[in-house]
């Protein structure tokens, strides 16, 4: 099947052929997967997670019905059910690790565990890995209360339910690269599960292309202000990479790429994919790593040099977040399913699926993307190398003015060099690889070539 249609294109001067550009068409298979997401299925998962009473990181690990151990066993058992329809490609495990007492939120040395399902890629030469996560643990007002009921319906039953829904649907399909679905633990105690996974990935040199963290994506009504919005979701992304070297910092400052980190490119990608495939849901890009002075499970991945973002609902309700179950002055407190918006959760889950399935289906990103600066001219010349692995159908050049944060124009090109009638003084550029079905790689910001 040939490339159907690429995003709109205004008249440009080019040194290489350009395809006539039209509105981008959906991949029918991804549209079908999006339609398979059901609010009722997500609700059933959240209710089941709540039934374990508490999922506190340091709660009971022996009971079959209550505590973090029972919840971990159930999530793994669900992964194992999905594996039956995966032609042997999906496998699951609980990755146990020991955390030393920290004098803060880990009182004694403790064994924790991340529940992981790995969907192996079909191409043995493709070492790319994509990760999607939610955190399994929950808490009440006192973060050290390990026994009180802590339902954790939205925080973060919503993220775990979304991740599991993607595992169920996507494991029936095949992708050239590997996808890891994970319910991490220890988030409320200090991001321990995510940090363990990120540090293991770095030590073992995993080629993680993108990490999508979902934390609180199922509530549409804010506390206090009583704002209601089930048509927007926030995506947080870092601006300056945590592991930026001195040379990278000099380059960033010289080319003014402060708003073009790999994580920022991932966030823009999610916005495009979501608004293409998910009706009545708009992605609000938040230009900070997380909420003000707060963090999430994507942060350890960013700190270890990986491209990672956090998805979070537009409006947080603090009456139903980190609260003891109680009623005061007619107000019911606690993170219970009754306070969630499951159709909103369906849409935020669909945003994850549209983004992840496109990324996992796409070619690798182009290599050594550069912009020529040897001559002063009002044209810009971009050059790059083909990605490793299967050759792409072509490439897409992204363009935006320096006054804008979102890409405004695109050019499709078959070659690996283009001269375009846009001045590098007034515009930013990036390049993506694209396959015959229109799946796009992450965009790469160019570096100067003298």
Secondary structure, DSSP 8 states (H G I E B T S, - for coil): --------------SS-B---------HHHHHHHHH--HHHHHHHHHHHHTTSB--TTS-SS-SSSSHHHHHHHHHHHHHHHHTTTTT-EEEEEEEEEE---SSS--S-EEEEEEEEEE--S-TT--EEEEEEEE-----SSTT--SS-B--TTTTHHHHHHHHHHHHHHTTS--SSEEEEEEE--HHHHSHHHHHHHHHHHHTT-EEEEEEEE-S-S--B-SSS--B-SSEEEEEE-SS-TT--HHHHHHHHHHT-TT--HHHHHHHHHHHHHHHHSTT-EEEEESSSSSTT---TTHHHHHTT--EEEEEESS--GGGSS--SEEETTEEES--GGG--HHHHHHHHHHHHHHHHHHHHS----EEEEEE-SS--SSEEEEEE--SSS--SEEEEEEEETT-SS--EEEEESSSEEEESS-TTTEEEEEEEE-TT--B---EE-EEE-
